Amino acid sequence: MNRLKIYLDTSVISHLDAPDTPEKMRDTLRLWDMLESGWYDVVLSETVLDELEACSEPKKSIIKANLNNIKYEIAATNDALRSLAGKFIDFGILKEKSFDDCRHIAAALLSGCDIVVSWNFKHFVNAKTIRGTRSIAATGGFRDIMICTPTMLVEGESDYD
């Protein structure tokens, strides 16, 4: 069986160092152990890398050290990505001020990801965005995609209980 391909949005990676939210940090670290073991193929985007670059120290160094421990590909940033991201605004799924969030989802769709992993409940992990993303995927001929939290990926994995 082929490994699932997952897109990590910035919120997941930033929770590698988030002592103010210990449960999210714990589940993110559990997911990271799985990523280091090669359970999933990982995709990031230039948007993720740009957002992580804006983190303050020492968080930025912690995140970069952790990124060095996993294999990932970088989604291409091109006209197709910008056009697809614009559809999320055109269809009222997200607002113009959330264009970077639209770019995250578009990068995942264009990269053939199975899952978008996020802690962002306002813009990603909610019924409106999930339904809208599945609709855009279906009408655009993209792979069906799931949006979930790290907890949803690590729960039930007996090796990590």
C-alpha positions as CSV (number, residue, x, y, z in Angstrom):
1,M,0.0,0.0,0.0
2,N,1.2,3.5,-0.8
3,R,1.8,5.9,2.0
4,L,-0.6,8.8,2.3
5,K,0.6,12.2,1.2
6,I,0.0,14.9,3.8
7,Y,0.3,18.7,3.6
8,L,1.4,20.3,6.9
9,D,0.2,23.9,7.3
10,T,2.1,26.3,9.5
11,S,0.0,25.8,12.6
12,V,1.1,22.2,12.9
13,I,4.8,22.9,12.6
14,S,4.6,25.9,15.0
15,H,3.1,23.5,17.6
16,L,6.3,21.6,17.8
17,D,7.2,24.4,20.4
18,A,4.0,25.5,22.0
19,P,4.2,24.9,25.8
20,D,1.1,27.2,26.2
21,T,-1.0,24.5,24.5
22,P,0.5,21.2,25.9
23,E,-2.1,18.8,24.4
24,K,-1.7,20.2,20.9
25,M,2.1,20.2,21.3
26,R,2.0,16.5,22.6
27,D,0.0,15.4,19.6
28,T,2.1,17.3,17.2
29,L,5.3,15.7,18.6
30,R,3.6,12.3,18.3
31,L,2.8,13.0,14.7
32,W,6.4,14.2,14.2
33,D,7.7,10.9,15.4
34,M,5.6,9.2,12.8
35,L,6.9,11.6,10.1
36,E,10.5,10.9,11.1
37,S,9.7,7.1,10.8
38,G,8.4,7.7,7.2
39,W,4.7,6.9,7.9
40,Y,3.6,9.7,5.5
41,D,4.9,11.5,2.5
42,V,5.0,15.2,3.5
43,V,4.4,18.3,1.4
44,L,5.1,21.9,2.5
45,S,4.8,25.1,0.5
46,E,6.7,28.3,0.1
47,T,3.9,29.9,2.1
48,V,4.6,27.6,5.1
49,L,8.4,28.3,4.9
50,D,7.8,32.1,4.7
51,E,5.4,32.0,7.7
52,L,7.9,29.9,9.7
53,E,10.7,32.3,8.8
54,A,8.6,35.0,10.6
55,C,8.7,33.1,13.9
56,S,10.8,34.6,16.7
57,E,13.8,32.9,18.3
58,P,14.2,30.4,19.9
59,K,11.1,28.9,18.3
60,K,12.4,29.4,14.8
61,S,15.6,27.4,15.5
62,I,13.6,24.6,17.2
63,I,11.3,24.4,14.2
64,K,14.1,24.4,11.7
65,A,15.9,21.6,13.6
66,N,12.8,19.5,13.6
67,L,12.2,20.1,9.8
68,N,15.7,18.8,9.2
69,N,14.6,15.4,10.7
70,I,11.9,14.7,8.1
71,K,11.8,14.3,4.4
72,Y,9.4,16.7,2.5
73,E,8.8,18.1,-0.9
74,I,8.0,21.7,-1.6
75,A,4.9,22.4,-3.6
76,A,5.4,24.6,-6.7
77,T,4.3,28.2,-6.5
78,N,2.9,29.2,-9.9
79,D,-0.1,30.6,-11.7
80,A,-2.1,27.4,-11.3
81,L,-1.7,27.6,-7.5
82,R,-2.7,31.3,-7.4
83,S,-5.7,30.7,-9.7
84,L,-6.9,27.7,-7.6
85,A,-6.4,29.6,-4.4
86,G,-8.6,32.4,-5.8
87,K,-11.5,29.9,-6.3
88,F,-11.7,29.6,-2.5
89,I,-12.4,33.3,-2.3
90,D,-14.6,33.4,-5.4
91,F,-16.8,30.6,-3.9
92,G,-17.0,32.3,-0.5
93,I,-15.2,29.5,1.3
94,L,-12.6,31.9,2.7
95,K,-12.2,35.7,2.5
96,E,-9.5,37.7,0.6
97,K,-7.7,38.5,3.8
98,S,-7.1,34.7,4.2
99,F,-5.5,34.3,0.8
100,D,-2.4,32.6,2.3
101,D,-4.7,30.0,3.8
102,C,-6.3,29.5,0.3
103,R,-2.7,29.0,-1.0
104,H,-2.1,26.3,1.5
105,I,-5.1,24.3,0.4
106,A,-4.4,24.9,-3.3
107,A,-0.8,23.7,-2.8
108,A,-2.1,20.5,-1.2
109,L,-4.6,19.9,-4.0
110,L,-2.1,20.5,-6.8
111,S,0.4,18.3,-5.1
112,G,-2.0,15.4,-4.9
113,C,-2.2,15.3,-1.2
114,D,-4.6,13.0,0.6
115,I,-4.8,15.1,3.8
116,V,-4.3,18.7,4.9
117,V,-3.2,18.6,8.6
118,S,-3.9,21.8,10.6
119,W,-4.6,23.2,14.0
120,N,-6.3,26.2,12.4
121,F,-10.0,25.6,13.2
122,K,-11.0,29.1,12.0
123,H,-9.8,28.7,8.4
124,F,-9.2,24.9,7.8
125,V,-10.6,22.4,10.2
126,N,-14.3,23.4,10.0
127,A,-17.3,22.2,8.1
128,K,-17.5,25.1,5.6
129,T,-13.8,24.8,4.5
130,I,-13.9,21.0,4.4
131,R,-17.1,20.9,2.3
132,G,-15.8,23.7,0.0
133,T,-12.5,22.1,-0.4
134,R,-14.1,18.8,-1.3
135,S,-16.3,20.5,-3.8
136,I,-13.4,22.4,-5.5
137,A,-11.5,19.1,-5.6
138,A,-14.3,17.2,-7.2
139,T,-15.2,19.8,-9.8
140,G,-11.5,20.5,-10.6
141,G,-10.6,16.8,-11.1
142,F,-8.4,16.7,-8.0
143,R,-8.0,13.8,-5.6
144,D,-10.5,13.7,-2.7
145,I,-8.8,15.4,0.2
146,M,-9.4,15.3,4.0
147,I,-8.7,18.1,6.4
148,C,-7.9,17.1,10.0
149,T,-5.9,17.8,13.1
150,P,-2.7,15.9,14.1
151,T,-4.8,14.3,16.8
152,M,-6.9,12.6,14.2
153,L,-3.8,11.1,12.6
154,V,-2.1,9.8,15.8
155,E,-5.2,8.5,17.6
156,G,-5.6,4.8,17.1
157,E,-2.1,4.2,16.0
158,S,-1.2,1.4,18.4
159,D,2.6,2.0,18.1
160,Y,2.1,5.5,19.5
161,D,-0.4,4.9,22.3
